[in-house]
Amino acid sequence: MLTSAIDRQTKSGPRGTDSALSADIRREACDHLLHHCGSLRAGESLVIVHDAATAEVAELLTRAATRTTDRVRRFEIPAFEHHGQEPPDAVADAMSRAELVAGLTSLSMAHTQARQRASQAGARYLSLADYSLELLEHPAVRTDFRARGPVARTIADCFTRGRHVRVTTRSGTDVRLEIGDRTGNCCPGYVEAPGELGSPPDIEANVSPVESASEGVVVVDGSIPCPGIGLLDAPLTLHVQGGRITRFEGEATLVEKLESIFHGIGSPNAYVLAECGVGLNPDAELTGSMLTDEGTNGTMHFGFGSNSTVGGKNDVSFHLDFVFREASLEVDGNPILENGEIVA
């Protein structure tokens, strides 16, 4: 069921008996997200989209926003089945008319056409997928995102200027990507200008590789941030040929689950290596949640599925990231990372 709340502000607080300290930290985090990350100004229009699992965080964010603007609309929608699923049309329309959008659904809308249309219409978009009360208390949410922006820009510019990428790890990853004339994306975790996309606590730089030209082996030893998987107990190996996953290799139950997820999408485009990203948040750590994991400093991630909204050509209603630790990254033979440390 789709519900909308306009100018909503209730007197009830978060459930449970949270300490005063926790409540203060959460209020501080919400203000940080809206003003430091979202650049929310008095009188601006804000749309918050969430599902049942993120309703408590949405309530706290709504309260914080109404201290700045009285133009707040909040939508609760049914939970998605996977990242990249499109929201209802009415919500997509509201997003396109807002000046700031907070995508607070458990599974991300960042790679949807609805988000892209909102960005093209000038909405600043905060992708806050899988947020919880506990995440609001994590230091990674309250980091100084703007101070980290130049680092993300430097790496994004390296991608923009480059043509050939090689990623290796001591655990066995060795993949070569072609990025041709693709533009690197700087995602510093805050949005300021119309149309910008930010995903705090994720700070990253990424690029969409040429969809048919990735070759090699990826050893995933960090996480697969999606329901039912999260942090990995044992490595998973992805075999990539012609730009697509051709085989999963690892613990049988995990392989079975991934094969079911990808097969269930019903499109071979789900298997395409669509994103090469570098995590840059010094306060983040691997937790099994997408935005902390993708943004953890010293990690890299490969996203498979959609990239048509971030500079690529693969259009499918699905996107799943695989995070690995201590990567070494070269662009046109020039080292950018060595064992997770920035050397660019």
N, C-alpha and C positions, 0 to 999 in steps of 0.2 A: 504494500500500500504506500502511495506517495503522499507525504504531508508537507505543508509549508508553514513556517512560522515567520511572520513579519513583525519587526520591532519586538522580538520576543525577549523577555527578561523575567526570569522567575526568581522567587525568593529562596527556593530550596537550594542547598549546596550539594556537593558530591556525596554519594552514599558512603556509609561507613563512618568510622570515628577517626578520621585523619587528624594527625597532629597539626597544631597551629603552624609549625615550621613547614610541613609539607604543603599546607594550603598556601602559605606565603610564596613558596618556591613555584607552585603551579601558577599562581597569579602573575608572578614575575615572568615565567616562561611564556604565558599567553601574551602579555604586553610586549615581550621581546619578539615573538613571532609576528605579531600584527604591525609593530612600528619599526623595529630594527630590520626585520626580514621582509615584511609586506609593504612598508612605507605608507601605512594607512594614515590618511589625513582627515581632518574634521569635515563632515558633510559628504564624504565619498560613499559610494554604494559598494556594499560587501555582500557576496553570496557565499554561504557555508553549506557544503554538501557532505552528508555523512550517512552512515547506516546505524543499525541498532547497536552494534558492538562499539561504536565510537561516539555514542550519544552523550556520554558524560563529558568527554573532552569538548565536544561541540557546544555543550551548554556553557562550559567555562570560557571558551573562546568568544561565544556570543556576549556573555556578560562583559568581558574585557572590551569588546568592540563597541558596545553601546555607551561606553564612557567617552568615546571619541566621535561616533557618528550615530544618527538615528535612522540610517538607511541600511539596515541589516535584514537580510532574508536568509532563512535557514530551511533546508530541505532534507528530510530523511527519506532515503530510497532503499529498496531491497538490496540485500548483500549481493555482490558480484560473485561469479563462479571462478573468475580468473582475472589477472591483471590485464588492462587494456580493453575491458568490456565497456560498451557505450552506455551512458546514463539515459534515463527517459528523455524524450524530446522536450518536455516542458522545462526540465532542469537545464538541458543544454541551451535552450533559448535564454533562460535567466542568466546563465553564465556569460553568454555573449553580450548581455546588456550591463554587466557589472564593471566596475573599475578595478576591483580586487576580488579574486575567487580563492577560497580555501577548500581544496579538494581533500576532505577528511575521511573518505571512504576507506574501509579496511584494505581493499585491493585498489591499486593505483589507476587513476584516470589520465595520467600524464601522457600516455601514448594513444589517446583516443582522438577521433575526429572532433568530438565536442570540445575538448580542450584546445585543439588547434584552431577551431573557429573562434573560440573566445579570445585566444591570443591575437588572432588576425583582426578581431574587432577592437583590440586595444586593452583587453583585460590583463592586469598583472595576475599571475597564477602561482599560488603556493600549493605545491603537491605535498600533502601531509598524510600520506597513506599509512595505515596500521598504527595510528597514534593511540597511546594509552595514558592513563594517569601516571603510571610509572615512568614512561618515556618523558613526560613533561618535567619530571624531577631530575632527569639525566643532564649532566653538564654539557653534553654535546649539543643540546637544544639551545643553550644560552651562550654558546661560544661567540666570539667576535667574527661574524661571517664576512663583514666588509673588509676587515684586515687581511683576510685570506684570499680575497678576490684577485689580487695581482698574480698570485701563484697559479690559480685556476686559469687565468687569462694567458699566462706564459705557455702553459702546456697546450691549451686549446689552439694557440697560434702555431705551435709546433706541428700539430695535426693539420692545420689549414695549409701550411707551407709544404707539408710532406706528401709523399706518394707511396712509400713502402713502410710497413710496420712489422716489427718482429717482437714477440713477447715470449719470454722464457722464465722458468722458475727452477730452483734446485730440486723441487719435487717431481720434475719431469715435463712440465709444460713447454712446448715449443711450437709456436704458431706463427705463420706469416700471413699478413693481411695486405690487401691493396686498398688504398684510400683515395687514389686518383685526385680528382679536384673537389673532394668532399670538404666541407667546412667544419672545423672543430667547434664544439659547443662548450662555452664557458658557463658553468652552473655553480655559482659561488654560494648558493643558499639564501640569497636575498633578491628581491625584485624592486626596481626603481622606475624604469621607463615602461610605457605602455607595451604590452605584448610579451614581457619577459616572463620566464619560467624559473622558479626556484623550488628546491625540495629540502628545506632544513629538517633534520641535521645533516643531510647529505651535502657535502661540498665535493664537486668533481669536475673534471674535464673529460669530454668524450667525443667520439667521432663514429659515424656510420660507415663501416667498410663497404667496398663494392660487394654486392650480395653474392656473386658467383665465384669470388676469387680468394676465399680464405682456405688455408690448408694447414693441417697439423694435428697436434694432440694437446688437449687441455686437461690438466690434473687439478680438479676442484677440491681444495682442502680447507675451505672456509665455511661457506654456507650456500644454501639455495633458499632465498627468502620467500617462501610461499607457505600456505597452510599445510600442516602435516609433515613438513621437512625441516626448514630452519638450519640450525647449526649442524655440521656433519661430524659424526663420530669416526668415519673412515673416508679416505679420498674416493672421489668418483672421477673416472676418466671419460672424456668426450672425444670421439674420433670425428674429425671434420675434414670433409673432402668436397671440393667444388662449392664451398661456401655454406655447406649444410652439415648438421650432425648426421653421421651415418651409423653410429653405434654408441650405446652407453655401456660402460664397463665398470663394475664395482659390486657392492653388496646387493644380493639378489632382490631383496625387498624394495630397496631404493630404485634399482633399475626398473623393476616392475611398475612402481608408482610413476616414474617419469615417462615410461613408455605409454602408460595409460593417459597421463595428462596430455602429452603431445598428440597421441592418436585421437584423443577426444576432441581436439580442435578441428579436425577434419580437413586440414589444409597442409600441404607440404611446405608452405611458407612459414609455418611455425618453427621449422627446423633451421631456418636461415640465421647465420651469425650476423646480427643486426647492429650491435653496439660494442665498442671497445672503450671502457671507462676507467679512470684513475681516481681513487678515493683520496681526499685531502683534508678531512676534518681531524685535527690533532686531539680533540676531546672525545671522539667516537671510538667504539669498540664493537667487535662482532657480537651480535645478540640474537641473530636469527630474524631480525626485523629488517625490511628492505632498506629504509632510509639511513639507518645507522650503519648497516653493513656496506652498502655501496659507497658511503662517504668515509669509511674508516681509513685514516691515513696509513699508507704502506700496503694497501690492498689494490687489486684491480678486479674488474668484473667484465664478463662478456654477457651481453643480452641477446637472447634469441627470439625471433618473431618480428614484431612491427618496428619499423624505423621511419616510416613515411612522414611522420610528424616532426622528425628531428634531423632531417637532411638526407634521408635515404629514400629507397624506392620500394621497399617491401611493405605491403599493405595487408595486414591481417589483424583480427581482433584478439591479439594475444601478445604478451611480452613477459619473458621470464629471465631473471639474471642469475648468474653463477659466479660466486665470489671466491677469489683465491689470494693467498698471502705472499708477501715478499717477492713480488714480481720484478723482473728486469724488462725495461721497455726501450726499444730503439726506434727512431724515426729516421728513415734514409741513412741508417748506419750510425746516427748520432745518439748517444745514450741520454735518456730522459730520466729513467729510474734504474737503480742498481739494487737488487734485493730489497725493494720497497722504499729505498731512500732516494729523494729527488736530487738529481745531479745536473739538471738542465740549467 
